[in-house]
């Protein structure tokens, strides 16, 4: 892409300021610079012809959200949307699949948990590919698998084939979310990063909501296959993603591919609505890149990162345990235990997704003000309280239980969505995708065992024990994150390295 040069503004503030001397309106430290109307390609006086890694970071940090950021958020959000869509697609179609294939409770538990086997592998495989070949390669490959296997599920002739296809699809489902969160964090500056990332990530609970709504409307009319044909849409990304948006400049710079990082960043700068301030002195950013040694995967459990990693693993495991152990079973619980008609069961489950979207939007609005840890911890404590109350009142009407379950999932959604901005912030670029991937792997491990736990309690009719067990998990997670996690709001990613 050619360099974009805008006409230089003749008005300059004639003073030299040190990086990080100023603070923005929210009190967040930001690199100060001379204010000018220079284009994205302008560099500080005396800077080398080839961009340095510190300069790449400085240019990201001065770049406000623009059309290219929005395009990236929409396209990558498509894959994330259908990741959420798939979570509920199985819940919406499960009652019909049970009847059609005469499934036992054990088979139902396996059908829900089986994709998690593929997702567990994908959560480690695709972040590895992202570290080696790039973020967009990995996202495109995972999206192609998600879409293709979803379409294939619609043609599955038997329980066994359907389960196998879901396992393969799980490879893509497990790998897409961690890498997508990594990419969106890396192309976003520190100021307002929480809000920007979470407004992208809100497409996941929106996917849950729309999946519930579409399932409640289409499945009774057109059968279960329609959900999986709709779920094939992400295959489009396999063909267009790398042509539509640039690779992560942070990742390219970390790999030493500085000219490519420069070109990728110019694609973002070219879409800026107004002239950009000149960089000024970028030495503070260059110093950041040399302050700590380059980290490898083994450092995830090393002295510098062990506390963060344990907090991340508990965070993601909790989200998987509740999301897959509860939401995928809700329509079946309402129909089987409370004898609600299929349409009512689906509508009640859809109500839970509405609160999930509301909780996620509220979280996106406040996370840059109150911080990541308070949002996660308060959300998890309230989720635990809601589930405990569902256990206390499990013998009441289906509406009481459904209301409490909806509240718990709404609070969970607030903590869950924050994980997608919080986790990438905790790790350096060289292991950011793998750090997110291991977190996602714990989510999938929890997802494997949680449905079986709920299946066993449904078989005995003892729902209270299931709700109490589910409630304990977010409570323990809140304690772990409080004591082991760090606060990350308003800081440049490289500032957070240890």
C-alpha positions in Angstrom: 0.0 0.0 0.0 1.5 3.5 -0.9 2.4 5.8 1.9 -0.3 8.4 2.7 1.1 11.9 3.2 -1.3 14.7 4.4 -0.5 18.4 4.2 1.5 19.5 7.2 -0.3 21.9 9.4 1.7 25.1 9.9 0.7 25.4 13.5 2.9 23.5 16.0 3.2 23.7 19.7 6.9 24.6 20.1 7.8 22.5 23.1 9.3 19.1 23.5 7.4 16.8 25.8 8.5 13.5 27.3 6.6 10.4 26.7 3.9 9.6 29.3 4.0 13.1 30.6 0.3 13.7 30.1 -2.9 12.0 31.0 -6.1 11.8 29.0 -9.6 12.8 30.2 -9.9 9.6 32.2 -6.6 10.0 33.9 -4.9 7.3 31.9 -1.2 7.9 31.1 -0.6 8.5 27.5 2.5 9.4 25.4 2.5 13.1 24.8 3.6 14.6 21.6 3.7 17.8 19.6 0.3 18.5 18.2 0.3 18.7 14.4 -1.7 17.7 11.4 0.8 15.2 10.0 -0.2 12.1 8.2 0.1 8.5 9.4 3.5 8.1 7.7 5.2 10.9 9.5 8.0 10.0 11.9 9.9 11.9 14.6 12.8 14.0 13.4 15.9 11.9 13.1 14.1 8.6 13.1 15.5 5.8 11.0 14.0 5.1 7.6 12.8 1.6 8.8 10.3 1.7 11.7 11.4 0.4 15.0 9.2 -1.8 17.2 8.8 1.0 19.6 7.7 3.3 16.8 5.1 0.8 15.7 3.7 0.7 19.3 3.7 4.5 19.5 1.8 4.8 16.3 -0.8 2.3 17.5 -1.2 4.3 20.7 -1.8 7.6 18.9 -4.4 6.1 16.5 -8.0 6.6 17.4 -10.7 4.1 16.4 -11.5 4.5 12.7 -13.1 2.7 9.7 -10.5 0.0 9.5 -10.9 -0.8 13.2 -14.7 -1.1 12.6 -14.2 -3.3 9.6 -11.9 -5.6 11.6 -14.4 -5.7 14.4 -17.3 -6.6 12.1 -15.5 -9.2 10.1 -13.8 -11.0 13.0 -17.0 -10.5 14.9 -18.8 -12.6 12.4 -16.8 -15.6 13.4 -17.3 -14.8 17.1 -21.0 -14.3 16.5 -21.4 -17.8 15.1 -19.3 -19.2 17.9 -21.9 -18.0 20.2 -24.6 -19.1 17.8 -23.3 -22.6 17.8 -23.4 -22.8 21.7 -27.2 -22.4 21.6 -27.9 -24.1 18.3 -27.4 -27.5 20.0 -29.6 -26.4 22.9 -32.4 -25.3 20.5 -32.2 -28.5 18.5 -31.5 -31.0 21.3 -35.1 -31.8 22.2 -35.8 -32.8 18.6 -32.6 -34.8 18.3 -33.4 -36.7 21.5 -36.8 -37.7 20.1 -35.5 -38.4 16.6 -32.6 -40.6 17.6 -34.1 -41.9 20.9 -31.0 -40.6 22.9 -30.3 -41.7 26.5 -29.2 -39.1 29.1 -25.6 -40.4 28.7 -25.8 -39.9 24.9 -27.2 -36.4 25.3 -24.4 -35.5 27.7 -21.8 -36.9 25.2 -23.4 -34.9 22.4 -23.2 -31.7 24.3 -19.6 -32.4 25.5 -18.2 -34.0 22.4 -17.4 -30.7 20.6 -15.4 -29.7 23.6 -12.8 -32.4 22.8 -12.2 -30.7 19.4 -12.4 -27.3 21.0 -9.8 -28.3 23.6 -7.4 -29.2 20.8 -8.3 -26.2 18.7 -7.8 -23.9 21.7 -4.1 -24.9 21.7 -3.6 -25.6 18.0 -4.8 -22.3 16.5 -3.1 -20.0 19.0 0.1 -21.9 18.1 -0.6 -21.3 14.5 -1.3 -17.6 15.2 2.1 -17.2 16.9 3.8 -18.8 14.0 1.9 -17.8 10.9 -0.1 -14.7 12.0 -3.4 -13.9 13.6 -5.4 -13.6 10.4 -4.3 -16.9 9.0 -5.4 -18.6 12.1 -8.7 -16.9 12.3 -9.5 -17.6 8.7 -8.7 -21.3 9.0 -10.7 -21.7 12.1 -13.7 -19.8 10.6 -13.6 -22.1 7.6 -13.8 -25.2 9.7 -16.7 -23.8 11.8 -18.8 -23.0 8.7 -18.0 -26.1 6.7 -18.7 -28.5 9.6 -21.9 -26.7 10.6 -23.3 -27.3 7.1 -22.2 -30.9 7.2 -24.0 -31.4 10.5 -27.3 -30.4 8.8 -26.9 -33.5 6.6 -25.8 -35.9 9.4 -27.8 -39.2 9.1 -27.2 -40.5 12.6 -26.2 -39.6 16.1 -22.7 -41.0 15.6 -22.0 -39.0 12.4 -23.4 -35.9 13.9 -21.3 -36.2 17.0 -18.1 -36.8 14.9 -18.8 -33.7 12.8 -19.4 -31.7 16.0 -16.0 -32.8 17.3 -14.3 -31.7 14.1 -16.2 -28.4 14.1 -14.9 -28.0 17.7 -11.4 -27.5 16.4 -12.4 -24.2 14.8 -14.7 -23.2 17.6 -12.0 -23.6 20.2 -9.4 -21.8 18.2 -11.2 -18.8 16.9 -12.2 -16.9 20.1 -8.7 -16.7 21.7 -7.0 -15.6 18.5 -9.7 -13.1 17.7 -9.5 -11.5 21.1 -5.7 -11.4 20.7 -5.9 -9.6 17.4 -8.5 -7.0 18.5 -6.5 -6.2 21.6 -3.3 -5.8 19.6 -4.7 -3.3 17.1 -6.3 -1.1 19.8 -4.6 1.6 21.8 -4.7 1.7 25.6 -7.2 4.5 25.9 -10.7 3.1 25.7 -9.4 -0.4 24.8 -11.8 -2.1 27.2 -14.8 -0.5 25.7 -13.7 -1.0 22.1 -12.8 -4.7 22.6 -16.0 -5.5 24.6 -18.2 -3.8 22.1 -16.7 -6.2 19.6 -17.0 -9.1 21.9 -20.7 -8.4 22.6 -21.4 -10.2 19.4 -20.9 -13.4 21.3 -23.8 -12.9 23.7 -25.8 -11.4 20.7 -25.0 -14.7 18.9 -26.5 -16.5 21.9 -29.6 -14.3 21.9 -30.2 -14.5 18.2 -29.6 -18.3 18.2 -32.2 -18.7 20.9 -34.6 -16.4 19.0 -34.0 -18.0 15.7 -34.2 -21.5 17.2 -37.5 -20.7 19.0 -38.9 -19.4 15.7 -37.5 -21.7 13.0 -36.9 -25.1 14.6 -40.6 -25.8 15.3 -41.4 -24.8 11.7 -38.6 -26.1 9.6 -36.8 -28.7 11.7 -33.4 -28.9 13.4 -31.3 -28.8 10.3 -32.0 -25.1 9.5 -29.9 -24.0 12.5 -26.8 -25.7 11.1 -27.2 -24.4 7.6 -27.4 -20.9 9.0 -24.3 -21.7 11.1 -22.3 -22.2 7.9 -21.9 -18.5 7.2 -18.3 -18.2 8.7 -16.9 -20.2 5.8 -16.9 -16.8 3.9 -14.2 -15.5 6.1 -11.8 -18.2 4.9 -11.8 -16.5 1.5 -11.9 -12.8 2.3 -10.4 -12.0 5.7 -6.8 -11.4 4.8 -7.8 -9.4 1.8 -10.1 -7.1 3.8 -8.0 -6.2 6.9 -4.3 -6.0 7.7 -2.3 -8.4 9.9 -1.6 -7.3 13.5 1.2 -4.7 13.3 2.2 -5.6 16.9 2.7 -9.3 16.0 4.6 -8.4 12.8 6.9 -6.0 14.7 7.6 -8.6 17.4 8.6 -11.0 14.7 11.1 -8.4 13.3 9.0 -8.0 10.1 9.1 -4.2 10.6 8.4 -3.2 7.0 5.3 -5.4 6.9 4.3 -3.9 10.3 4.7 -0.4 8.8 2.5 -1.2 5.8 -0.1 -2.9 8.0 -0.3 0.1 10.3 -0.5 2.5 7.3 -3.7 0.7 6.3 -5.2 1.7 9.7 -3.7 5.2 9.6 -5.0 5.8 6.1 -8.6 5.4 7.4 -8.1 8.0 10.2 -10.8 10.7 10.1 -8.4 13.6 10.7 -4.7 14.3 10.7 -2.6 12.5 13.3 -0.2 14.1 15.7 3.5 13.5 15.0 5.2 10.9 17.1 7.8 13.0 18.9 10.2 11.0 21.0 9.5 7.3 20.9 12.4 6.3 23.1 10.1 5.3 25.9 8.3 2.8 23.7 11.6 1.5 22.4 12.7 1.1 26.0 9.6 -0.9 26.8 10.4 -3.5 24.1 13.8 -4.1 25.6 12.9 -4.0 29.3 12.0 -7.7 29.6 13.3 -10.8 27.8 11.4 -12.4 25.0 9.0 -14.9 26.6 8.2 -18.4 25.5 5.3 -20.8 26.3 7.1 -22.2 29.4 7.0 -18.7 30.9 3.2 -19.0 31.3 4.0 -21.1 34.4 7.3 -19.3 35.3 7.8 -17.0 38.3 6.8 -13.8 36.5 3.4 -15.1 35.1 2.3 -18.0 37.3 -0.2 -15.8 39.3 -1.7 -14.3 36.2 -2.0 -17.7 34.6 -3.8 -19.3 37.5 -6.2 -16.4 37.6 -6.8 -16.7 33.8 -7.3 -20.5 34.0 -9.8 -20.2 36.8 -11.6 -17.4 35.0 -12.1 -19.3 31.8 -12.8 -22.6 33.5 -15.6 -20.9 35.4 -17.1 -19.5 32.3 -17.0 -22.9 30.6 -18.5 -24.7 33.5 -21.5 -22.4 33.9 -22.1 -21.7 30.2 -22.0 -25.2 29.0 -23.2 -26.9 32.2 -26.3 -24.7 32.4 -27.3 -22.8 29.3 -27.1 -25.8 26.9 -29.3 -27.8 29.3 -31.9 -25.1 30.1 -34.5 -25.9 27.4 -34.3 -29.6 28.2 -34.6 -28.9 32.0 -37.6 -26.8 31.5 -39.2 -29.4 29.2 -38.3 -32.5 31.1 -38.3 -31.5 34.8 -40.9 -28.8 34.7 -42.9 -30.2 31.8 -43.0 -27.0 29.9 -44.1 -27.2 26.2 -41.2 -27.0 23.8 -42.1 -23.5 22.6 -42.2 -22.2 26.2 -38.9 -23.9 27.1 -37.2 -22.3 24.1 -38.7 -18.9 24.9 -37.5 -19.1 28.5 -34.0 -20.0 27.4 -34.1 -17.1 25.0 -34.9 -14.8 27.9 -31.6 -15.8 29.6 -29.7 -14.7 26.5 -31.4 -11.2 26.6 -30.0 -10.6 30.0 -26.6 -11.9 28.8 -26.6 -9.1 26.1 -27.7 -6.5 28.6 -25.0 -7.5 31.1 -22.3 -7.4 28.4 -23.3 -4.0 27.2 -23.3 -2.6 30.7 -19.9 -4.1 31.2 -18.5 -2.5 28.0 -19.6 0.9 29.2 -18.0 0.7 32.7 -15.0 -1.5 32.3 -12.6 1.3 31.4 -13.8 3.3 34.4 -13.9 0.8 37.2 -11.4 -1.7 36.0 -11.3 -5.3 34.8 -11.0 -7.0 38.2 -14.0 -5.3 39.9 -16.3 -6.1 36.9 -15.3 -9.8 36.9 -15.4 -10.3 40.6 -18.7 -8.6 41.3 -20.3 -10.3 38.3 -19.1 -13.7 39.5 -20.3 -13.2 43.0 -23.8 -12.1 41.8 -23.8 -15.1 39.4 -23.1 -17.4 42.4 -25.8 -15.9 44.5 -28.4 -16.3 41.7 -27.5 -19.9 41.2 -27.6 -20.6 45.0 -31.1 -19.1 45.1 -32.1 -21.3 42.1 -31.1 -24.2 44.3 -33.1 -23.0 47.2 -36.3 -22.4 45.1 -35.9 -25.3 42.6 -39.2 -26.7 43.7 -41.1 -23.6 42.7 -42.6 -22.9 39.3 -40.6 -23.0 36.1 -40.8 -19.2 35.9 -39.0 -18.7 39.2 -36.2 -21.0 38.3 -36.0 -19.6 34.8 -35.8 -16.0 36.2 -32.9 -16.9 38.5 -31.1 -18.8 35.8 -31.5 -15.9 33.5 -30.0 -13.6 36.1 -27.1 -15.9 36.7 -26.3 -16.1 33.0 -26.6 -12.3 32.7 -24.0 -11.8 35.5 -21.8 -14.5 34.0 -21.9 -12.8 30.6 -20.4 -9.7 32.2 -17.5 -11.6 33.6 -17.1 -13.8 30.6 -17.0 -11.0 28.1 -14.4 -9.1 30.2 -12.1 -12.2 30.0 -11.6 -11.3 26.3 -10.1 -8.0 27.0 -8.4 -9.0 30.3 -6.6 -12.1 29.3 -4.7 -10.7 26.2 -3.6 -7.8 28.4 -1.8 -10.1 30.8 0.7 -11.5 28.4 3.4 -10.2 26.0 2.9 -10.3 22.3 5.2 -13.4 21.9 2.9 -15.6 24.0 -0.3 -13.6 24.0 -2.3 -15.9 21.7 -1.0 -19.0 23.6 -1.9 -17.5 26.9 -5.4 -16.9 25.6 -5.4 -20.4 24.1 -4.6 -22.1 27.4 -7.3 -20.1 29.0 -9.7 -21.3 26.3 -8.5 -24.9 26.8 -9.6 -24.7 30.5 -12.9 -23.4 29.3 -13.3 -26.5 27.1 -12.1 -28.9 29.8 -14.8 -27.5 32.1 -17.3 -27.7 29.2 -16.6 -31.5 28.9 -17.4 -32.3 32.5 -20.2 -29.8 33.3 -22.9 -31.3 31.0 -22.3 -34.7 32.5 -22.7 -33.3 36.0 -26.0 -31.7 35.1 -27.1 -34.9 33.2 -26.6 -37.0 36.3 -28.6 -34.7 38.5 -31.4 -34.5 36.0 -31.6 -38.3 36.0 -32.1 -38.3 39.8 -34.3 -35.3 39.9 -31.9 -33.6 42.3 -31.6 -30.1 40.7 -30.7 -28.3 44.0 -27.3 -30.1 44.2 -26.6 -29.1 40.6 -27.4 -25.5 41.3 -25.3 -25.4 44.5 -22.3 -27.0 42.7 -22.6 -24.5 39.9 -22.8 -21.6 42.3 -19.6 -22.6 44.1 -17.5 -22.3 40.9 -17.9 -18.5 40.2 -17.5 -17.8 43.9 -14.1 -19.5 44.0 -13.1 -17.8 40.8 -13.8 -14.4 42.2 -11.5 -15.1 45.1 -8.7 -16.4 42.9 -8.9 -13.4 40.6 -9.0 -11.0 43.5 -5.8 -12.3 45.0 -3.8 -13.4 42.0 -4.9 -11.1 39.2 -3.6 -7.6 38.4 -5.4 -4.5 37.2 -4.8 -3.6 33.6 -7.1 -0.7 32.6 -5.6 2.2 30.7 -2.1 0.8 30.2 -0.2 0.1 27.0 0.1 -3.7 26.5 3.9 -3.5 26.7 3.7 -1.7 30.0 2.0 -4.7 31.5 4.8 -7.1 30.7 6.6 -8.8 33.6 
